[in-house]
Amino acid sequence: MITSLKHTCAGMARPMELLAPAGGMEQLECAVHFGADAVYLAGKRFGMRRRASNFDDAGITSAVKFAHEHGVKVFVTANTLMKDGDVAALPDFFAMLQDAGVDAAIVSDMGALSVCKRVAPKLELHLSTQASCMNAEAAKAYYDLGVSRVVVAREMSLSDITRMRESIPDDLEIEAFVHGAMCMAYSGRCLMSDYMVSPSRGANNGHCAQPCRWKYTVVEETRPGEPFSVIEEDGGSFIMSSTDMNMLSHVRELSEAGVDSIKIEGRAKGAYYVASAVNAYRHVLDGEPADAWQAELETTSHRPYSTGFYFGAPGQNQGVKEYARDYQMVARVVSCGKNAPSLAAGGQVDAPGCYAAGIQPWPESGIAARRQAIALDPYAEKKGCVSLSFIDELATSPAQAHRAVVMCRNRFFEGETLEVLSPGRGVFTIRPTRLVWHAADDASPDDVERRREGVLAGANPRVAGGTLCAVNVANRTMETYSFDCGEELRAGDILRVLRTDQCEGRTIE
């Protein structure tokens, strides 16, 4: 069990834990890589985000092992509204969490709290924001029942938290949300999904269909079939869609108010969101100016930002933009190493799983065959085969200083400018060259040749039956590629690209 913060917080009134969401193992890995002190996740039951991947029992054990090896705590949610059938299944669940080494359970139901305290006394108890704890007397009552941390209601202002801190025991911790989606219902307790979709999609059991994000119009009683937009937007109005929270510029004030842990929302969101948000907050907690990192938070999918209820009413998203972004995650780095001096002669790259043997020098027969195929078919390039300029570059392109192995998530191109997120560093760019697809053993080299997607570069010495193929685009999701680059990358780094035509979600303009 981890007993202290992984990081310190430069210049803060009190050190604050950076707590990140982990909807699945990849999100957890990103949270750890980019500097979270703790993560929160859910099992397959009792979590408020059933749409996330979440973790089975064995997955929780693996997640705890991985996080603890990196000095990161793990908290597991059991914060849905509990019925008797749910409570009956809790003893085994909490006992499993304790055996797995989980650091704390996040609960909201009094029955769940009682069961956890009885069957898993080694687990710390954190009170979920679903309990709507908004005053010191309530916080102290929960403290007397064994709660060591209160996740305060999102409706509290900064001055409310300051007053609470002054009136509760010093060892009762305060956790507060600082970033991510806000709910229009009080502390997230909403019945709209039950009513408008079905009881099986109940928000309080983790199945919210987010009807508050839908577009609505008004119909006057005597004019059925004549809908009116609430505001003058052709697409309708998101009249219940709240703004997203962003407190990056106010973490110092949260520290001064007595907050012990700042929490990023988003267990239903992907790895790129977790990496970007954690990275930005880590840099600011470590003493960098918030203004330098606000732009980073614009690169993830989000609604318009506000500061929530901390400084007054948060306001509503009036529907101008609903989850739109221009950046796209294209890959995660698996490994990277320096190119060996003997690379030009076909030497080995000094990086796990990344070989240049058989790649350089480029096979002249393959280059000649591709050049001839294009020359014979004037429409070949339009059919998707590699261009003549790429073929020529294969024979002449010099090696860059480093070679990286990556897992592809979205397409990127040979020579395209990619941005890199790497912990402890500012955002920087690379231009991948000598791009190679590490074809799996079930990929047919004959298909590659017939479709003229690239130039066969020999067998992959790391994969039995695998093939290395020089290509000018990485476009196979969750498959391995390698390339040369001018900067050293680290395993776990995120590669992204700015593409204004890749807007995600719906936009009303």
PECORSUL-V927460 format. One record per residue. RES is the residue in one small letter. NEAR is the number of other ideal C-beta (glycine too) atoms within 8 Angstrom. D_FIRST is the distance of its C-alpha to the first C-alpha in Angstrom with 2 decimals. Layout:
# PECORSUL-V927460
RES/NEAR/D_FIRST
RES/NEAR/D_FIRST
This chain:
# PECORSUL-V927460
m/6/0.00
i/10/3.80
t/3/6.34
s/4/9.53
l/7/11.82
k/10/12.52
h/10/16.17
t/5/18.58
c/11/21.35
a/7/24.77
g/5/27.19
m/11/25.34
a/5/25.87
r/9/22.15
p/7/19.28
m/14/18.42
e/12/15.57
l/16/17.12
l/14/16.11
a/13/17.76
p/15/19.04
a/14/18.44
g/14/21.29
g/10/20.92
m/12/19.40
e/8/21.79
q/15/20.95
l/14/17.21
e/11/18.27
c/15/20.58
a/16/18.17
v/12/15.86
h/10/19.06
f/13/20.65
g/13/18.05
a/14/15.91
d/11/12.89
a/15/11.69
v/17/13.49
y/14/14.79
l/17/16.42
a/14/18.25
g/14/19.11
k/6/22.78
r/7/23.47
f/14/22.95
g/16/22.36
m/11/24.92
r/11/25.46
r/9/26.88
r/5/28.67
a/11/25.53
s/6/24.61
n/14/21.36
f/13/19.36
d/8/20.30
d/9/18.02
a/6/17.86
g/10/17.41
i/17/14.30
t/10/12.78
s/9/14.15
a/15/13.04
v/12/9.31
k/9/10.01
f/12/12.17
a/13/10.20
h/13/7.13
e/6/10.12
h/8/11.54
g/6/9.00
v/14/9.17
k/13/7.45
v/16/9.12
f/15/11.31
v/14/13.95
t/13/17.41
a/15/19.55
n/13/22.09
t/13/25.45
l/9/28.22
m/11/28.00
k/6/31.01
d/6/31.29
g/6/30.80
d/11/27.52
v/12/26.26
a/7/27.34
a/9/25.01
l/16/21.90
p/10/20.93
d/7/20.40
f/12/18.58
f/15/16.03
a/10/15.66
m/10/15.08
l/14/12.31
q/13/10.52
d/6/11.42
a/10/10.26
g/11/6.55
v/13/7.60
d/11/6.30
a/13/9.98
a/16/13.46
i/14/16.39
v/13/19.47
s/12/23.05
d/11/24.93
m/5/25.27
g/9/25.47
a/15/22.21
l/14/20.60
s/8/22.24
v/12/21.29
c/15/17.58
k/10/17.60
r/8/19.61
v/10/18.09
a/12/14.33
p/7/13.84
k/4/10.06
l/13/10.05
e/8/10.88
l/15/14.40
h/15/15.81
l/14/19.58
s/11/21.03
t/13/23.96
q/12/25.98
a/9/26.26
s/10/28.36
c/13/27.12
m/9/29.60
n/7/30.33
a/10/28.84
e/6/30.14
a/9/28.39
a/13/25.10
k/12/25.55
a/8/26.46
y/12/23.26
y/12/21.37
d/6/23.32
l/9/22.19
g/8/18.48
v/12/17.74
s/11/15.55
r/15/16.68
v/14/20.04
v/13/20.81
v/13/24.40
a/10/27.39
r/13/28.68
e/8/32.05
m/12/31.14
s/9/32.74
l/11/31.30
s/7/33.41
d/9/32.12
i/16/28.51
t/11/29.78
r/9/31.50
m/15/28.52
r/11/26.32
e/8/29.11
s/7/29.21
i/12/25.69
p/6/23.35
d/3/21.71
d/5/18.20
l/13/18.89
e/9/17.73
i/15/20.12
e/15/19.42
a/13/22.56
f/13/23.84
v/13/25.56
h/14/26.70
g/12/28.07
a/9/30.29
m/12/31.46
c/10/32.82
m/8/36.30
a/10/35.29
y/7/33.82
s/12/30.01
g/11/30.54
r/10/32.15
c/12/35.18
l/8/37.75
m/10/39.67
s/15/38.09
d/11/38.84
y/6/42.41
m/7/43.34
v/9/41.71
s/5/40.95
p/5/38.76
s/6/36.72
r/11/35.71
g/11/34.41
a/15/32.27
n/11/30.39
n/8/29.24
g/12/28.07
h/11/31.41
c/9/33.01
a/8/36.00
q/7/36.18
p/9/39.83
c/12/39.51
r/8/39.56
w/7/42.81
k/8/46.18
y/10/48.45
t/10/52.10
v/8/54.22
v/10/57.15
e/7/59.87
e/5/61.01
t/4/64.63
r/7/63.83
p/6/61.78
g/5/60.97
e/7/61.15
p/7/57.60
f/8/57.14
s/11/54.31
v/8/52.67
i/7/52.84
e/3/55.08
e/11/52.99
d/5/54.42
g/7/51.13
g/11/50.48
s/12/48.09
f/14/44.37
i/7/45.08
m/9/41.66
s/12/39.51
s/13/37.42
t/12/36.63
d/13/33.22
m/17/31.13
n/12/30.74
m/13/29.52
l/14/29.03
s/8/31.81
h/10/30.42
v/16/26.79
r/9/28.04
e/8/29.67
l/15/26.54
s/13/24.80
e/8/27.87
a/11/27.78
g/12/24.39
v/14/22.15
d/10/18.46
s/14/17.58
i/16/20.20
k/11/20.10
i/16/22.11
e/10/23.78
g/13/24.50
r/14/22.73
a/7/26.25
k/11/26.93
g/8/26.90
a/12/25.13
y/11/27.71
y/11/27.25
v/18/23.48
a/14/24.14
s/14/26.99
a/15/25.53
v/16/22.19
n/13/24.25
a/13/26.68
y/15/24.30
r/14/22.29
h/10/25.63
v/13/26.72
l/13/23.59
d/10/24.07
g/6/27.58
e/8/29.89
p/6/32.51
a/10/31.93
d/6/35.47
a/7/34.64
w/13/32.07
q/12/33.67
a/6/35.72
e/10/32.64
l/15/31.76
e/7/35.28
t/10/34.66
t/11/32.54
s/9/34.09
h/10/34.35
r/12/36.79
p/9/38.30
y/10/35.83
s/11/35.84
t/10/33.62
g/10/33.22
f/10/34.08
y/9/32.75
f/6/36.29
g/5/38.45
a/4/39.20
p/12/37.57
g/6/40.67
q/10/41.20
n/13/41.33
q/8/45.08
g/14/44.97
v/8/46.02
k/11/43.01
e/13/40.55
y/10/37.74
a/11/39.53
r/13/38.44
d/9/40.12
y/12/37.27
q/9/36.05
m/13/33.16
v/13/34.89
a/14/32.34
r/13/28.91
v/15/28.97
v/10/28.02
s/11/29.10
c/14/31.59
g/11/33.51
k/9/36.67
n/14/39.92
a/10/41.50
p/5/44.89
s/8/46.54
l/12/45.57
a/8/49.14
a/7/50.28
g/11/47.81
g/11/45.00
q/8/41.31
v/13/38.74
d/7/35.90
a/12/33.04
p/6/31.14
g/9/33.04
c/13/35.70
y/12/39.12
a/14/42.39
a/9/44.45
g/10/47.15
i/13/46.47
q/10/48.38
p/8/51.32
w/12/51.64
p/10/53.84
e/8/57.30
s/6/58.43
g/12/55.79
i/13/56.61
a/8/60.32
a/8/59.97
r/13/58.02
r/10/60.50
q/8/63.36
a/11/61.85
i/14/61.51
a/6/65.00
l/6/66.47
d/8/64.78
p/3/65.10
y/6/62.67
a/11/59.99
e/9/57.69
k/5/57.94
k/8/56.97
g/6/53.56
c/12/54.10
v/12/53.15
s/9/55.56
l/8/58.04
s/6/56.39
f/10/53.08
i/14/54.92
d/8/56.54
e/9/53.29
l/12/51.81
a/10/54.36
t/6/54.11
s/8/50.63
p/4/49.11
a/10/45.53
q/11/43.11
a/9/40.66
h/14/37.62
r/18/37.15
a/16/34.34
v/15/33.30
v/14/32.28
m/9/31.68
c/16/34.41
r/9/33.70
n/10/37.09
r/8/40.24
f/13/40.92
f/8/43.91
e/12/44.97
g/6/45.51
e/9/43.95
t/7/42.15
l/13/38.43
e/12/35.93
v/13/32.58
l/12/29.27
s/10/27.15
p/9/24.26
g/4/25.53
r/6/29.11
g/3/31.79
v/8/33.14
f/9/35.63
t/8/37.98
i/12/38.92
r/10/41.85
p/14/41.12
t/11/44.01
r/14/44.84
l/14/42.82
v/13/42.26
w/14/41.18
h/14/39.35
a/12/41.06
a/8/39.43
d/7/41.31
d/4/42.75
a/10/44.32
s/6/48.01
p/10/49.39
d/6/52.72
d/8/51.40
v/14/50.18
e/8/53.59
r/6/55.53
r/8/53.73
r/13/53.93
e/9/50.44
g/11/49.94
v/13/50.98
l/13/49.76
a/12/48.20
g/10/47.64
a/7/45.08
n/11/41.35
p/7/40.40
r/7/36.75
v/9/37.63
a/4/40.08
g/5/42.96
g/13/41.55
t/12/43.83
l/16/43.60
c/14/45.72
a/15/46.59
v/13/46.54
n/9/47.06
v/9/44.59
a/14/41.10
n/6/41.35
r/7/39.52
t/7/36.29
m/6/33.25
e/11/35.34
t/11/34.99
y/14/37.18
s/12/37.48
f/13/39.46
d/12/40.36
c/15/39.26
g/7/39.88
e/9/36.32
e/7/33.26
l/12/30.68
r/9/27.02
a/7/25.34
g/9/24.08
d/12/26.75
i/16/28.79
l/16/32.58
r/13/34.66
v/13/38.32
l/7/40.44
r/8/42.80
t/6/44.60
d/4/45.88
q/9/42.42
c/9/41.99
e/7/39.54
g/9/40.25
r/7/43.31
t/8/45.20
i/11/48.06
e/4/50.34
